[in-house]
Amino acid sequence: MTDAQPPILDLDDLSRRVIAGERAALGRAITLVESRRADHEALAQQLLLKLLPHAGHAHRLGITGVPGVGKSTTIDTLGGNLTASGHKVAVLAVDPTSQRSGGSILGDKTRMSGLAVDPNAFIRPSPSAGTLGGVARRTRESMIVCEAAGFDVIIVETVGIGQSETAVADMVDFFLVLMLPGAGDELQGIKKGVIEIADMLAVNKADGDNMARATAAVADYRAALQIFVARGALWSPPVIAISGARNQGLDTLWAEIQRHRALFEKSGQLRARRAEQQVKWMWAMLEERMLQRLKDNPQVKTRLPQLESALREGRTTATLAAQEILTLLDA
């Protein structure tokens, strides 16, 4: 008995169903764009071209913060507020992938229990698959699919480690950094690189016994931001106190996001920001594919173990080894 051949994928039908907001079609389309198979990738690009005219109108929000800061709880509560007011919310939650086993903890639907059962919400946990900063390889394309399906708020949750913050900031319109109150010396714990790309800081868990610490942290962060924000800048990142668990301060948070959107749309900077993101995306994809092409080169594959041994034993330098690899690639 032979396995049945898979049916031929009708991209016109799939795109129509995605645009109509069919949940099954949305999931299938995202699975297609996340696939690493070459034939699937070609189909995915054709599908995206059909969906692009229906995308691009959503609020694109990135959220980061250290583990334990309450990202998922905040997203669950904020998302519930938004769907209750008529929005459709898609959450693309990028999970850490084990460098040893390649596995990932796809637990976002458990941690976002409210949105998981909300008919106007969609949660898609995606393993990072070892890509830069823990950002899923196809998160950008998944955003396009969700927007075409009618979701007007796209939230990208990053693991909050390494360079993932920068990668997410380069694909969203508004980048929110969640902070903890009373976590030691606030200013020493702040990462300069994250502050420079943040559009807002929100001190989470500002409730109960944490209120005094949260208020102090907000004051410290506001003072620190004065150093990083240039005079005359269109936007000065606000710092607010919130409680995702108790739904406190989230109306203010969303109002600031909307104010940012209106300001950047009026000035033309939203369009410019998205255009620049497309260029950065092209270069990121090019670097990824060139590296893969290098690794797949037969001559490089043969020579690489010998060069690695020579480096470990001190018989050559990293520069000479790199030059030889590039020579093999050009041969």
C-alpha positions as CSV (number, residue, x, y, z in Angstrom):
1,M,0.0,0.0,0.0
2,T,1.4,3.4,-1.0
3,D,1.0,6.7,0.6
4,A,-1.5,8.9,-1.1
5,Q,-0.1,11.9,-2.9
6,P,-0.7,15.2,-1.2
7,P,-3.3,17.4,-3.0
8,I,-2.0,20.2,-5.2
9,L,-2.2,23.5,-3.3
10,D,-4.6,26.0,-4.8
11,L,-3.1,29.3,-3.9
12,D,-6.0,31.4,-5.2
13,D,-8.4,29.4,-3.0
14,L,-6.1,29.6,0.0
15,S,-5.6,33.4,-0.4
16,R,-9.4,34.0,-0.7
17,R,-10.0,31.9,2.4
18,V,-7.3,33.8,4.4
19,I,-8.7,37.1,3.3
20,A,-12.2,35.9,4.4
21,G,-10.7,35.3,7.8
22,E,-11.0,31.5,7.9
23,R,-9.0,30.3,10.9
24,A,-8.0,26.9,9.3
25,A,-6.7,28.7,6.2
26,L,-4.8,31.2,8.3
27,G,-3.0,28.4,10.2
28,R,-2.2,26.6,6.9
29,A,-0.8,29.7,5.3
30,I,1.5,30.5,8.2
31,T,2.7,26.9,8.3
32,L,3.5,27.3,4.6
33,V,5.5,30.5,5.1
34,E,7.4,28.9,8.1
35,S,8.4,25.8,6.1
36,R,12.1,25.4,5.2
37,R,11.4,23.3,2.2
38,A,12.4,25.0,-1.1
39,D,9.2,24.1,-2.9
40,H,7.1,25.4,0.0
41,E,9.1,28.6,0.1
42,A,8.4,29.3,-3.6
43,L,4.7,28.7,-3.0
44,A,4.8,30.9,0.1
45,Q,6.2,33.8,-1.9
46,Q,3.5,33.5,-4.5
47,L,0.9,33.4,-1.7
48,L,2.4,36.5,-0.1
49,L,2.2,38.4,-3.3
50,K,-1.6,37.7,-3.4
51,L,-2.0,38.8,0.2
52,L,0.2,41.9,0.2
53,P,-2.5,44.3,-1.2
54,H,-4.7,43.3,1.8
55,A,-1.9,43.9,4.4
56,G,-0.1,46.8,6.0
57,H,-2.9,48.5,7.9
58,A,-2.5,47.0,11.3
59,H,-0.8,48.3,14.5
60,R,2.4,46.4,14.7
61,L,3.5,46.2,18.3
62,G,6.7,44.5,19.6
63,I,6.9,43.6,23.3
64,T,10.0,42.5,25.1
65,G,11.3,42.1,28.7
66,V,13.3,39.7,30.8
67,P,11.8,36.3,31.7
68,G,9.4,36.7,34.6
69,V,8.5,40.3,33.8
70,G,5.0,39.3,32.9
71,K,4.9,39.6,29.1
72,S,2.4,36.9,28.4
73,T,0.0,38.1,31.2
74,T,0.2,41.7,30.0
75,I,-0.4,40.6,26.4
76,D,-3.3,38.4,27.4
77,T,-5.0,41.3,29.4
78,L,-4.2,44.0,26.8
79,G,-5.4,41.8,24.0
80,G,-8.6,41.1,25.8
81,N,-9.2,44.8,26.3
82,L,-8.7,45.4,22.6
83,T,-11.0,42.6,21.4
84,A,-13.6,43.8,23.8
85,S,-13.5,47.2,22.0
86,G,-13.8,45.7,18.6
87,H,-10.2,45.0,17.5
88,K,-8.9,41.7,16.1
89,V,-5.6,40.7,17.8
90,A,-3.0,38.3,16.5
91,V,-0.1,37.3,18.8
92,L,3.1,35.9,17.2
93,A,5.0,34.6,20.2
94,V,8.6,33.6,19.5
95,D,9.8,30.8,21.8
96,P,13.3,30.0,22.8
97,T,14.7,27.0,20.9
98,S,17.1,24.7,22.7
99,Q,20.5,24.9,21.1
100,R,21.1,21.3,22.1
101,S,17.9,19.5,21.3
102,G,16.3,21.9,18.9
103,G,13.1,21.7,20.9
104,S,11.1,24.7,22.0
105,I,8.5,25.4,24.7
106,L,5.3,26.2,22.8
107,G,3.3,27.2,25.9
108,D,2.0,30.5,24.9
109,K,-1.6,29.4,24.5
110,T,-1.5,28.1,28.1
111,R,0.0,31.4,29.4
112,M,-2.5,33.5,27.4
113,S,-5.6,31.6,28.6
114,G,-8.0,34.5,27.8
115,L,-6.9,35.1,24.2
116,A,-6.6,31.4,23.6
117,V,-10.4,31.1,23.7
118,D,-11.2,34.5,22.3
119,P,-12.9,34.3,18.8
120,N,-11.3,37.6,17.8
121,A,-7.8,36.6,18.8
122,F,-5.2,34.4,17.2
123,I,-2.1,33.1,18.9
124,R,0.7,31.5,16.9
125,P,3.7,30.2,18.9
126,S,6.7,29.8,16.6
127,P,10.1,28.2,17.6
128,S,13.0,30.5,16.8
129,A,14.9,27.7,15.2
130,G,18.3,29.2,16.2
131,T,17.9,32.3,14.1
132,L,19.4,35.6,15.2
133,G,18.2,36.8,18.5
134,G,15.6,34.1,18.9
135,V,13.3,35.7,16.3
136,A,11.3,33.2,14.2
137,R,12.6,33.0,10.7
138,R,9.3,33.9,9.1
139,T,7.7,36.2,11.7
140,R,7.6,39.0,9.2
141,E,5.7,37.0,6.6
142,S,3.3,35.7,9.3
143,M,2.5,39.3,10.1
144,I,1.5,39.8,6.5
145,V,-0.8,36.8,6.5
146,C,-2.4,37.9,9.8
147,E,-3.0,41.4,8.5
148,A,-4.6,40.0,5.3
149,A,-6.9,37.9,7.4
150,G,-8.3,41.0,9.0
151,F,-6.3,41.3,12.3
152,D,-5.7,45.0,13.0
153,V,-3.4,44.6,15.9
154,I,-0.3,42.4,15.6
155,I,1.7,41.8,18.7
156,V,5.2,40.2,18.4
157,E,6.4,38.8,21.8
158,T,10.1,38.2,21.9
159,V,12.0,36.0,24.4
160,G,13.9,39.1,25.7
161,I,17.4,37.7,25.4
162,G,20.4,38.4,23.2
163,Q,19.7,40.5,20.1
164,S,16.1,39.6,19.8
165,E,15.0,43.1,20.9
166,T,16.7,44.7,17.9
167,A,15.4,42.1,15.5
168,V,11.8,42.7,16.7
169,A,12.1,46.5,16.8
170,D,13.1,46.3,13.1
171,M,9.7,44.7,12.2
172,V,7.2,46.6,14.2
173,D,5.9,50.2,14.4
174,F,6.0,50.5,18.2
175,F,8.4,48.7,20.5
176,L,7.4,48.3,24.2
177,V,9.9,47.3,26.9
178,L,8.5,45.9,30.1
179,M,10.5,46.4,33.2
180,L,10.3,45.0,36.8
181,P,10.1,47.2,39.9
182,G,12.6,46.9,42.6
183,A,14.9,44.5,40.7
184,G,18.1,45.8,42.3
185,D,19.8,48.9,41.0
186,E,17.3,50.0,38.2
187,L,19.7,52.1,36.2
188,Q,22.5,49.5,36.3
189,G,20.1,46.8,35.2
190,I,18.9,48.8,32.2
191,K,20.5,48.0,28.8
192,K,21.5,51.0,26.8
193,G,20.8,49.3,23.5
194,V,17.3,48.5,24.5
195,I,16.6,52.0,25.7
196,E,17.7,53.5,22.5
197,I,15.2,51.5,20.5
198,A,12.3,51.5,22.9
199,D,9.2,53.6,22.1
200,M,7.9,53.1,25.7
201,L,9.0,51.7,29.0
202,A,6.3,50.1,31.2
203,V,7.1,49.1,34.8
204,N,4.9,46.0,35.2
205,K,3.6,44.4,38.4
206,A,3.0,47.9,39.9
207,D,0.4,46.8,42.4
208,G,0.2,45.9,46.1
209,D,3.5,46.0,48.0
210,N,5.3,46.8,44.7
211,M,3.7,50.3,44.2
212,A,6.4,52.3,46.0
213,R,9.2,50.4,44.2
214,A,7.4,50.9,40.8
215,T,6.9,54.6,41.4
216,A,10.6,55.0,42.2
217,A,11.6,52.9,39.1
218,V,9.4,55.1,36.8
219,A,11.2,58.2,38.1
220,D,14.6,56.6,37.6
221,Y,13.8,55.5,34.0
222,R,12.4,58.9,33.1
223,A,15.6,60.5,34.2
224,A,17.7,58.0,32.3
225,L,15.7,58.5,29.1
226,Q,16.6,62.2,29.1
227,I,20.2,61.1,28.3
228,F,19.2,59.0,25.3
229,V,16.5,61.1,23.6
230,A,17.8,63.8,21.2
231,R,16.4,67.3,21.5
232,G,13.8,68.0,18.9
233,A,13.0,64.3,18.5
234,L,9.5,63.6,17.2
235,W,8.8,61.2,20.0
236,S,10.0,61.1,23.6
237,P,9.4,57.6,25.0
238,P,7.0,57.7,27.9
239,V,7.5,55.7,31.1
240,I,4.4,54.4,32.9
241,A,3.5,52.0,35.6
242,I,1.1,49.1,34.8
243,S,-0.2,45.9,36.2
244,G,-0.9,43.4,33.5
245,A,-2.4,40.9,36.0
246,R,-4.8,43.5,37.5
247,N,-5.5,45.4,34.2
248,Q,-4.2,48.7,35.6
249,G,-2.6,51.3,33.4
250,L,-3.3,49.4,30.2
251,D,-5.7,51.9,28.9
252,T,-3.0,54.5,29.2
253,L,-0.5,52.2,27.5
254,W,-2.8,51.7,24.5
255,A,-3.6,55.5,24.3
256,E,0.1,56.2,24.1
257,I,0.5,53.6,21.3
258,Q,-2.4,55.3,19.4
259,R,-0.8,58.8,19.9
260,H,2.5,57.5,18.6
261,R,0.7,56.1,15.5
262,A,-1.2,59.3,14.8
263,L,2.0,61.4,15.2
264,F,4.1,59.2,12.9
265,E,1.4,58.8,10.3
266,K,0.9,62.6,10.1
267,S,4.7,63.2,9.8
268,G,5.2,60.5,7.2
269,Q,7.7,58.7,9.4
270,L,5.5,55.6,9.7
271,R,5.8,55.0,6.0
272,A,9.5,55.8,6.1
273,R,10.1,53.5,9.0
274,R,8.3,50.6,7.3
275,A,10.2,51.2,4.0
276,E,13.5,51.1,5.8
277,Q,12.5,47.9,7.6
278,Q,12.0,46.3,4.2
279,V,15.5,47.2,3.2
280,K,16.9,45.8,6.4
281,W,14.8,42.7,5.9
282,M,16.3,42.1,2.5
283,W,19.9,42.4,3.8
284,A,19.1,40.0,6.7
285,M,17.6,37.5,4.3
286,L,20.6,37.9,2.0
287,E,23.1,37.3,4.8
288,E,21.2,34.2,6.0
289,R,21.0,32.7,2.5
290,M,24.6,33.5,1.6
291,L,25.8,31.8,4.8
292,Q,23.7,28.8,4.0
293,R,25.0,28.7,0.5
294,L,28.5,28.8,1.9
295,K,27.8,25.9,4.3
296,D,26.3,23.8,1.5
297,N,29.3,24.3,-0.9
298,P,30.9,20.8,-1.4
299,Q,34.5,22.1,-1.4
300,V,33.9,24.2,1.8
301,K,32.3,21.1,3.5
302,T,35.4,19.0,2.7
303,R,37.9,21.6,3.8
304,L,36.1,23.1,6.8
305,P,36.9,20.4,9.3
306,Q,40.6,20.6,8.5
307,L,40.6,24.4,8.9
308,E,38.8,24.1,12.2
309,S,41.4,21.7,13.4
310,A,44.2,24.0,12.3
311,L,42.6,26.9,14.2
312,R,42.2,24.8,17.4
313,E,45.9,23.7,17.2
314,G,47.2,27.2,16.4
315,R,48.5,26.3,13.0
316,T,46.6,29.2,11.2
317,T,44.7,32.3,12.0
318,A,40.9,33.0,11.8
319,T,41.6,35.6,9.0
320,L,43.6,33.2,6.9
321,A,41.0,30.5,7.3
322,A,38.2,32.8,6.4
323,Q,40.1,34.0,3.3
324,E,40.6,30.4,2.2
325,I,36.9,29.6,2.6
326,L,35.9,32.6,0.5
327,T,38.4,31.5,-2.2
328,L,36.8,28.0,-2.2
329,L,33.3,29.6,-2.6
330,D,34.5,31.6,-5.6
331,A,36.2,28.7,-7.3
